[in-house]
Amino acid sequence: MNQVLNQLGVHEDTLTPQEKAFLDEHGYLILGQVLTSQQLEAIRNRLQELLETEGEKAGAELLDSKYIRHPKEEGADRLADLVNKDPRFDIFYTHPRVLAGVVHVLGQEIKLSSLNYRAALPGYGLQKLHADWHEAVAPGDYKVCNSIWLLDDFSAANGATRMVPGTHKQGLLPQDDLKDPFATHPDEIILEAPAGTVAIFNSHTWHGGTINHSDKPRRAVHSYFCQRDQPQQVDQKRYIRAETLGRISEGARILLDV
Ligand SMILES: O=C(O)CCC(=O)C(=O)O
């Protein structure tokens, strides 16, 4: 994996020591604005096209997975298996800084678990504080790591993601510790940042969507990684298309485990 990651541009210094320390301490890290306005526009247009063409079937790959506990959510649009739906989506799971963050949390033996779109629709989007793993883990024994690509400016008003910094180190699940996981947590922060930003978070850090009080969808893509010995949320071998295999690098193929 070391060679594969090197080929994908991931090196020891891809994240600074300060960035690594922040991620260790807080369980998330904002990597800055990575997508240009042209990339954003093209990505948003393609996602809109997919929502229209897939219609009722949008996100069906999630319903098919035994490893997604809540595949449907009222008031949220979902798309799944983005790996196979446009070359412009490749960046979401191959960007060296995202991979460097994931490697920092999980070690080098990683693979993509799923690449999905979630948009909180106006008036909806509140989720329980949760970890993306079914059980508590000891600090350092992390199984999964997520990244969120902001396709709109995120603000407290439009359903930005909330996180409770440091909770990845508590060895506790929110539902076992909180009276009401929907309630505002006194220590939560809101991920407010401009469109085009990517943030990575240790998926054991308690987090969740908040209510979108605006009149437009709040759109994001999640590229979600797991340890190589864990099952993928979306079985990439089952869905991989010949045209995707023909396009992507050897490194990307190994990341997908196909
Ligand atoms: O999109 C977000 O703000 C968070 C989504 C999330 O954590 C989830 O769907 O599990």
The ligand as a Gaussian input file, in Angstrom:
#p B3LYP/6-31G(d) Opt

LIG

0 1
 O      -24.255000      15.352000       5.392000
 C      -24.014000      15.600000       6.574000
 O      -24.012000      16.735000       7.055000
 C      -23.727000      14.467000       7.531000
 C      -24.241000      13.167000       7.028000
 C      -24.000000      12.003000       7.924000
 O      -23.290000      12.077000       8.897000
 C      -24.650000      10.734000       7.605000
 O      -25.504000      10.680000       6.696000
 O      -24.333000       9.728000       8.295000

